[in-house]
């Protein structure tokens, strides 16, 4: 059975089935099989699926099909009003979603565009004035266009919140509520995300009307195609271990996650000093810089791309073999998102985490979330102290009995030594023997003032006669 017929079985019209065949899609993914018929039927939907499983096609293809009857070859902007609004948390994800809509609609006269911050608005305004049926946007820049009255929502019939949990984490909920208030009340609402924490479910209850719910994998589960490994390491040796792993294993394309923008810049600089081609991508970079860094990474010019969680959201790098957590994420859900950059579209991937002693609590939360123990591998010469390693590797119960007897005599010996010193030294015995301290202090207190008086007398000459 051909790809064309496999997607046609989901109810897709020939122009869309042909487009996915042109893109090399072999068969629908599970999320596409379940979501496409529901969206075509006009149902509100809350879909949870791991990143990299084809979520974008699961909503883009049926949306385009619903608009196909209104598709027009006319150049008049009035014939191309905004009918679908797709909100994403980051610029990179917005561009990726827009490109998907553009590619899927190659055989249909439907227009789409994308608006996001960090670039000049004039080019975006020109595209909006031409007329587009599908508008992909980040919330902040979309509100800029609303304020400038360069976008109209009166004919929006579909709203998509993509990566809704990330928009919640990034504090976009107030902006999203402002945008929703501007939309027609009669519309289809779709929520797609890799994870659905309880806060998103609360939003869904308020936003969605009698929604269908699909869950392709367990909530917040990690992809089975990804292997996990932890390397215990002293915090001060993390950068050295990262360089060692990249160089000794000959890693050619690695996405490394840092917790902060400053940390990402610093790490990329240090890797370059180690003669490793590295670059950083984060929110402080201009859009042109981010696009250039991503293009070099995809093209193989850069071996290591150091990214923050926000900047990496939505990155789609085909065949990415490794993801390395230089910093353990604050939220265990972010671990799922990070490693979702690898092991996509049925390929295998590897998630490597560099774990310092203070990261153990975060690791425990991750293991609890993904419901599996992560293998720990100690790299010689990079680990923390032996005692700390024992606890991190899970060997502490075995090693506890051996050090405990040696600790007891050590503690006993120092306690006896100070007692001897207390008897031999009257000054240091004061705090420990209050009963004998007064006579000793009497014998010594006269000496201390005499010394002070003699010093004052020598300086000022006021005590020579009495002496």
Secondary structure as UniProt FT lines:
FT   HELIX           3..8
FT   TURN            9..11
FT   HELIX           14..22
FT   TURN            23..24
FT   HELIX           30..40
FT   TURN            41..42
FT   STRAND          45..48
FT   TURN            51..52
FT   HELIX           55..67
FT   HELIX           68..70
FT   HELIX           77..79
FT   STRAND          84..88
FT   HELIX           91..104
FT   TURN            105..107
FT   STRAND          112..115
FT   HELIX           121..130
FT   STRAND          134..138
FT   HELIX           139..147
FT   TURN            148..149
FT   TURN            154..155
FT   STRAND          158..162
FT   HELIX           164..169
FT   TURN            170..171
FT   HELIX           173..181
FT   STRAND          188..193
FT   HELIX           198..207
FT   STRAND          212..215
FT   TURN            219..220
FT   TURN            224..225
FT   STRAND          226..232
FT   HELIX           235..237
FT   HELIX           238..249
FT   STRAND          254..257
FT   HELIX           261..273
FT   TURN            274..275
FT   STRAND          278..281
FT   TURN            283..284
FT   HELIX           287..299
FT   STRAND          304..307
FT   HELIX           309..312
FT   TURN            313..314
FT   TURN            318..319
FT   STRAND          322..325
FT   HELIX           332..339
FT   TURN            340..341
FT   TURN            345..346
FT   STRAND          349..355
FT   HELIX           357..359
FT   HELIX           360..370
FT   STRAND          375..376
FT   TURN            380..382
FT   HELIX           386..393
FT   HELIX           396..424
FT   TURN            426..432
FT   HELIX           434..460
FT   TURN            464..466
//
